[in-house]
Amino acid sequence: MARRPVLLIVAVLIALVGTSLIVLYVQGIDSRATAGQELVEVLTATDTIDPGEEVSVAQEAGKFEKTEVRREDLVEGALTSTSSIADLVAINTIYPGEQVLAKKFGNLGAAENLIIPDDKMAVSVELTDFERVAGFVNPGAEVAVFATALSPVRLTPDGKEVKLGSVTRIVLPRSPVIGVGTTSVTSRTTKTEEGEETAQVAQTILTLAVTQEEAEKLIQADRGADLTFALLTGDTKTEDGPGATPGDIFPETFRNLP
């Protein structure tokens, strides 16, 4: 009979331990579920801050404010105040809603220079608004560069030139934009059924950070083809390939040609 109380006590202890383990397990699930959801304070821009603009001037104009973001959305290096950059100027354009990063500020002389990665070089090309995603490409963005050759020429073994059909293919799968120059207006003439039409087209110089091999491809494409930039996200997938020809767009039409 004396064994029954002992067994009862053991059963109670086992139940308590089991309950504790369940509570700890549930708490672990809650912790994992809420990880990164905690709100933290960060400094953001309320208006565009231009390169060369002093932090003190931007602050007086009300271009900074503290906001709360989820911890998982916090950008590495984001500031919570302007105290560490109070005597500096912006060296890149900072846009409304953007988290304020210390690396985007420097001394006045630095604002006149491009920030080029140590293993890259800067190469500039001039594009219209259409070719640069309607003006949405800005410093800090990543782009894919496509080239369209309208009438590429191939030499045959006997030295004759043979014109090939137009082709569009990717030149640079992913490159960072480190500078956007001023926009100028130029005239562009196109042929129509009624004759020629001349229109005023806005063109802007964009600068990319590239390797030597990428620079060679970009310069060659810029000299011999029409360039188009595609704005990328962090999850966008790009890859080199054979490109697209008119036959890929209109397969039935080209299949029936003699």
VMD Tcl script that draws the C-alpha trace (Angstrom):
set ca {
  {0.00 0.00 0.00}
  {2.92 2.33 0.75}
  {3.91 2.15 -2.89}
  {0.72 3.88 -4.08}
  {1.58 7.35 -2.66}
  {5.06 7.08 -4.18}
  {3.64 6.19 -7.58}
  {1.12 9.02 -7.27}
  {3.86 11.50 -6.49}
  {5.93 10.24 -9.43}
  {2.92 10.56 -11.74}
  {2.29 14.13 -10.55}
  {5.95 15.04 -11.12}
  {5.87 13.54 -14.61}
  {2.71 15.50 -15.39}
  {4.28 18.73 -14.14}
  {7.42 18.13 -16.22}
  {5.31 17.35 -19.28}
  {3.23 20.48 -18.79}
  {6.39 22.59 -18.43}
  {7.83 21.15 -21.62}
  {4.61 21.90 -23.49}
  {4.61 25.51 -22.19}
  {8.25 25.96 -23.24}
  {7.51 24.49 -26.66}
  {4.56 26.84 -27.20}
  {6.64 29.80 -26.06}
  {9.32 28.79 -28.56}
  {6.76 28.71 -31.34}
  {5.51 32.19 -30.34}
  {9.08 33.51 -30.28}
  {9.81 32.15 -33.74}
  {6.52 33.46 -35.10}
  {7.19 36.98 -33.82}
  {10.89 37.06 -34.69}
  {11.56 40.05 -36.90}
  {8.08 41.49 -36.29}
  {9.23 43.72 -33.45}
  {8.95 47.42 -34.29}
  {12.16 49.46 -34.11}
  {12.78 53.18 -34.58}
  {14.71 54.41 -37.63}
  {15.44 57.74 -39.31}
  {13.81 58.19 -42.73}
  {13.67 60.95 -45.34}
  {10.42 62.86 -45.80}
  {11.57 64.65 -48.96}
  {14.28 64.30 -51.60}
  {17.77 65.13 -50.33}
  {20.07 66.04 -53.21}
  {23.80 65.26 -53.48}
  {25.79 68.06 -51.85}
  {22.93 69.11 -49.56}
  {24.06 69.68 -45.99}
  {22.48 67.56 -43.29}
  {21.85 70.64 -41.14}
  {20.03 72.35 -44.01}
  {17.96 69.26 -44.76}
  {17.09 68.93 -41.08}
  {15.96 72.55 -40.85}
  {13.77 71.92 -43.90}
  {12.11 69.01 -42.08}
  {13.48 66.35 -44.42}
  {14.15 63.84 -41.63}
  {11.72 62.05 -39.35}
  {11.74 59.06 -37.04}
  {9.48 56.19 -38.04}
  {8.94 52.62 -36.90}
  {9.63 49.61 -39.10}
  {9.66 45.87 -38.51}
  {13.08 44.66 -37.40}
  {13.27 42.37 -40.44}
  {12.77 45.43 -42.69}
  {15.53 47.44 -41.01}
  {18.34 48.20 -43.47}
  {21.83 47.47 -42.21}
  {23.54 50.69 -41.18}
  {20.31 52.69 -40.83}
  {20.53 55.62 -38.41}
  {18.21 56.64 -35.60}
  {19.41 60.25 -35.46}
  {21.52 62.74 -37.41}
  {24.07 63.27 -34.64}
  {26.80 61.23 -36.36}
  {26.31 62.95 -39.74}
  {25.48 66.47 -38.57}
  {28.55 68.05 -40.25}
  {28.33 66.05 -43.47}
  {26.55 66.35 -46.83}
  {24.63 63.85 -48.92}
  {26.80 62.15 -51.54}
  {23.86 60.33 -53.17}
  {20.26 61.26 -53.80}
  {18.06 60.15 -50.89}
  {14.38 59.70 -51.70}
  {11.24 60.15 -49.58}
  {10.55 57.14 -47.36}
  {14.13 55.87 -47.67}
  {15.93 54.80 -44.50}
  {18.88 57.12 -43.80}
  {22.24 55.34 -44.06}
  {25.55 56.78 -42.83}
  {27.36 55.56 -45.97}
  {25.32 57.97 -48.10}
  {26.89 60.99 -46.40}
  {30.41 62.38 -46.52}
  {32.52 65.49 -46.72}
  {31.64 68.18 -49.24}
  {34.39 67.09 -51.64}
  {33.10 63.52 -51.65}
  {29.74 64.64 -53.01}
  {31.39 65.44 -56.32}
  {32.77 61.93 -56.72}
  {31.24 58.60 -57.61}
  {31.37 55.80 -55.09}
  {32.93 52.98 -57.11}
  {33.44 49.49 -55.64}
  {37.12 48.61 -55.30}
  {36.95 45.81 -57.89}
  {34.90 47.75 -60.47}
  {35.18 50.71 -62.83}
  {32.62 53.33 -63.85}
  {31.23 53.46 -67.41}
  {28.57 55.88 -68.62}
  {25.98 55.59 -71.38}
  {23.32 58.02 -72.56}
  {19.72 56.82 -72.72}
  {16.29 58.26 -73.32}
  {13.59 58.07 -70.63}
  {12.01 55.14 -72.48}
  {15.28 53.23 -72.48}
  {15.86 53.80 -68.77}
  {12.46 52.62 -67.50}
  {10.71 55.99 -67.81}
  {13.18 57.67 -65.47}
  {12.75 55.23 -62.56}
  {16.40 54.14 -62.65}
  {18.27 55.98 -59.89}
  {21.61 55.59 -58.06}
  {21.57 52.45 -55.95}
  {19.30 50.57 -58.34}
  {20.36 47.41 -60.14}
  {19.66 46.97 -63.83}
  {19.95 44.43 -66.61}
  {21.23 45.86 -69.87}
  {19.76 44.66 -73.17}
  {21.06 45.47 -76.65}
  {19.11 45.40 -79.91}
  {21.19 45.12 -83.09}
  {18.96 46.03 -86.03}
  {21.10 44.73 -88.89}
  {24.16 42.87 -87.65}
  {26.59 41.83 -90.36}
  {28.46 38.53 -90.58}
  {31.37 37.83 -92.88}
  {31.21 34.57 -94.86}
  {34.37 32.49 -95.39}
  {34.78 34.06 -98.86}
  {34.73 37.58 -97.37}
  {31.19 38.59 -98.33}
  {29.01 40.53 -95.91}
  {25.71 38.94 -95.01}
  {23.09 40.97 -93.13}
  {21.40 39.04 -90.38}
  {17.97 39.68 -88.90}
  {17.65 41.96 -85.89}
  {18.26 40.41 -82.48}
  {17.79 41.51 -78.87}
  {19.79 39.89 -76.11}
  {21.00 40.58 -72.61}
  {24.44 42.15 -72.35}
  {24.80 42.58 -68.58}
  {22.52 40.40 -66.40}
  {22.88 42.58 -63.28}
  {24.83 45.80 -62.70}
  {24.55 48.55 -60.05}
  {23.77 52.13 -61.07}
  {26.14 54.51 -59.25}
  {25.28 57.79 -60.93}
  {22.58 59.59 -62.90}
  {23.58 62.76 -64.70}
  {21.56 65.72 -65.81}
  {18.93 65.34 -68.51}
  {19.30 67.09 -71.84}
  {16.95 67.34 -74.82}
  {17.96 66.26 -78.31}
  {16.21 65.84 -81.63}
  {15.45 62.38 -82.99}
  {14.28 61.79 -86.57}
  {12.32 58.70 -87.54}
  {11.06 57.57 -90.94}
  {7.32 57.10 -91.43}
  {5.07 56.31 -94.37}
  {4.47 60.03 -94.80}
  {8.16 60.90 -94.65}
  {10.31 61.86 -91.68}
  {9.23 63.02 -88.25}
  {11.45 64.90 -85.81}
  {10.72 64.82 -82.10}
  {12.40 66.25 -79.03}
  {13.69 63.45 -76.83}
  {15.04 63.70 -73.27}
  {18.34 61.91 -72.75}
  {20.15 61.20 -69.51}
  {23.65 59.89 -68.78}
  {23.67 56.86 -66.49}
  {26.80 55.43 -64.92}
  {27.27 51.77 -64.00}
  {29.89 50.00 -61.90}
  {31.29 47.16 -64.04}
  {34.27 44.87 -64.43}
  {36.63 45.24 -67.37}
  {34.90 42.44 -69.28}
  {31.49 44.01 -68.62}
  {32.80 47.42 -69.66}
  {34.00 46.02 -72.98}
  {30.60 44.47 -73.66}
  {28.72 47.62 -72.61}
  {30.86 49.96 -74.72}
  {30.66 47.69 -77.76}
  {26.88 47.41 -77.40}
  {26.54 51.17 -76.93}
  {28.51 51.83 -80.12}
  {26.81 49.26 -82.34}
  {23.29 48.71 -80.98}
  {20.38 50.31 -79.13}
  {20.53 49.85 -75.36}
  {17.61 49.32 -72.99}
  {17.84 49.13 -69.21}
  {15.54 46.86 -67.18}
  {15.04 47.73 -63.52}
  {15.60 44.75 -61.20}
  {14.49 43.74 -57.73}
  {16.53 41.64 -55.34}
  {14.60 38.54 -56.44}
  {14.68 39.14 -60.20}
  {16.32 36.28 -62.10}
  {18.42 37.09 -65.17}
  {20.69 34.93 -67.31}
  {22.66 35.12 -70.51}
  {21.02 33.48 -73.51}
  {20.76 33.47 -77.30}
  {18.38 36.42 -77.33}
  {15.20 36.99 -79.33}
  {14.79 37.51 -83.07}
  {11.73 38.49 -85.15}
  {11.23 34.78 -85.80}
  {10.75 34.23 -82.08}
  {8.07 36.92 -81.94}
  {6.29 35.99 -85.19}
  {7.11 32.28 -85.68}
  {4.23 31.55 -88.07}
  {5.12 34.47 -90.35}
  {8.77 33.52 -90.63}
  {8.04 29.81 -90.92}
  {6.04 30.42 -94.10}
  {8.68 32.56 -95.81}
  {10.22 31.01 -98.93}
}
mol new
graphics top color blue
foreach p $ca { graphics top sphere $p radius 0.5 }
foreach p [lrange $ca 0 end-1] q [lrange $ca 1 end] { graphics top cylinder $p $q radius 0.2 }
display resetview
